[in-house]
């Protein structure tokens, strides 16, 4: 990302990875379709012919908040100088692509990244389908590919889950033993001592109290 020529290009790449917009959707996005208050971007007519609403992440909100907005804002395009992103590839950003070691880089790859990152964060395919505007779940599966490191971490869960279960079982066993030990130890009843006086057994039985008073009188 740092190898891109300008901050503007970097922010556009971040915007695309965080929204998953298609090339045509990005190029035709107008300020009237950006609800800054509700935090939603509306795609009036996506590729499948339907309207789509994309919630804005905090990163997207910050990017749009920093962008200059003209007086006649509603009909103006959000990204007017997006030509370089339309033809994104090795010939356009050679240094950035070289550093990232990406072969055959295309604009649409940013949409793939959007879907894959959501999938690796545990977002279900139906939600990814709705966010990206794909027609079917099978199409989402073509785009959402976990990275090699994510697959490695996923299969390692077979080991870590076993260790976690064993640890939890040991903790439960220790808690049960501790509880039984505490319950098995009888505790003497304590009678409060008032004003430093000797401790004594009290009773509220009125008959006993009456007999004691008679003896004392």
N, C-alpha and C positions, 0 to 999 in steps of 0.2 A: 504494500500500500504506500509506503514512504517513497518508493521509487517513481510514483506518478509525478508528473510535471508540476501540477498546481494543487492548491487546497480545494479548489472547485471540483477538479476531477476526483479527488479522494472522497469528497462528500457525496458526489453522485454515485460512486461505487457503493459506499456505505448505504445510501438511500435505497439502491436497487436490491442489495443483499437483504435489507431489512423489510422490504415490501414485496419482493417477488414479482414486480410488474413486468409485463411483456414489453418488447421494444416499442410497439405502437402505443401502448398504454402510457409508457413513460414519455414518449415524444409529444403526445397530445394532452397530457395532464394540464388542466387549467386551475387557476386559483379558486374558481367557483366550485370546484370539485373537492377542495380541501377545507374541511370544517375544523378550524383551529380550536374552537371551544369544545366540541364533542370529541376531538382527537380521532377523526375518521377520514380516510381518503375514499372517495366514491369513484369507481370506474363505471361510467355511464353505460358503456356497451363493450363487454369483453369479447374475446374471440368466439366464445360459444353463444353470443347474442344476449347474454344476461347481464344485469347490473350487479356489481360486486362492491362490498364495503370492506375496506382493509383498515383495521385499527392501527394507529400510529404508535410505534415504540417511543421510548424517551429519546433515543438517538434521532429518529426521524423528526420528532417535534423540535429538537434543538437545531437540526439542519434547516428546516423550513423557517424557524424563528430567526435565523441569521440571514436569510435571503432577503434582498431588497424587493419590495413589492411596489409596482407602479400605481399611479393614482386610479386609473381605470383598471382595477385589479381583476375583476371577475372574469373577463374574457381573455385575459393574458395567459400565455403559457408559463408554467412554473420553470421549465428548463428550456430556454430559448436557444442556447448554444450547446446542444447535445450531439453535434455531428460526430465528434470523435467516439462517443459511446455507441453510436449507431453502427459503426464499423469496427467495434472493439476486436482487436486481434493482435497477433504478433507484430504486424507492420505498423500498428498505431501506437502501442506502448511497449516497444521492444525491451527496454531495460527492466520494467516491472515484470513482464512475462518471463524474461530470462532468469531473474532472481527467484521468482516463484517456481521455476522449472515446470511451467505449464505448456503442454503441446496442444496445438490447434485450439487456441483460446477464442471463444466466441461470446458475443453479447448474451446469448441465451444461457450460457454457463452460470451466470449470476442467479438466474431463476432456479437452476438445479441446486446451487448452493443454499438458496433460501429454503427449499423443500428438505434438503438433507439435514440442515442444521435443526430444523423443527423436529424432524423424525428422531435425531440423536438426542434431543432434549425430552423425548418421551411423548411428544404430541401425537395423538392418534391420526390415522390417515384421513378419516372423514373431515376432521377440522382442517388439516393441511389442504385437502381438496377445496374446501370452501374459501379458505384464505387466498389460495393461488388461482382459483377460478378454473380448475380442471373439470372436465366433463364427467369422467369416471374415475373410480378408485384405481383401476388398472393403469391409467395414465399417470397417476401420482406415483405408483410403484416404479415406474420407469425413471422418475426424476429423483426420488428420495433414496439416495445411496449412502449408507453409513461409511465413515472413513475406516481405513485399516486399524487405526489405533482404537476407534470406538468398538469395532468387532472384537479386538483383543481384550479390551476391558470387559465387554459383555460376557465372553466365555470364561473369563477369570472369576466371574460371579459364582460359577459352580463351586469354586474353592472357598471364596470368601463367605458365601452364604452358609456353608457347612461350619466354618469356624465361628461365625456369629451365632448360629443355633447352639453350638456346643457351649459357648460362653454364656448365653442366656440361660441354658439349662443348669449350669453350675451356679449362677447367681440365684435362680429360683430355689435350688436345693439348699443353698446356704441360708437363704431367708427363712425357709421352713424350719430348719434346725434351730436357728436363732429364736424364732417365735415360740417353738415348743419349750426351749430352755427357759425362756422368760415366763411362760405360763405355768411351768412346773415349780417355780420358786414361790412359796407362800409368803405373803407380806403381812406383817403385824398391823393391826388397826392402830391408827394414831389418833390420840385425843389431844386437841389443842390446849395449850397452857396459857392462861390469861393472867396478865400482870405479874408474871414470874411465879405464880402460885404452883403448888404441886399438882401433878396430873391426877385426874379422878375419872371414874366411870359415871356417866350421866344416864339418866333414864327419864322418860316422859310418861311412864305409867302413872296415872292419877291415883290409883289405889295405894301404891307403894309410897307415893309422895304424901298422901294423907296420913298414913300410918307413922311416917317419920315425923311429921309435924306434931302429931298427938304425943309421941314419946318425948319430944323436945319441950313441949308445953307442960 
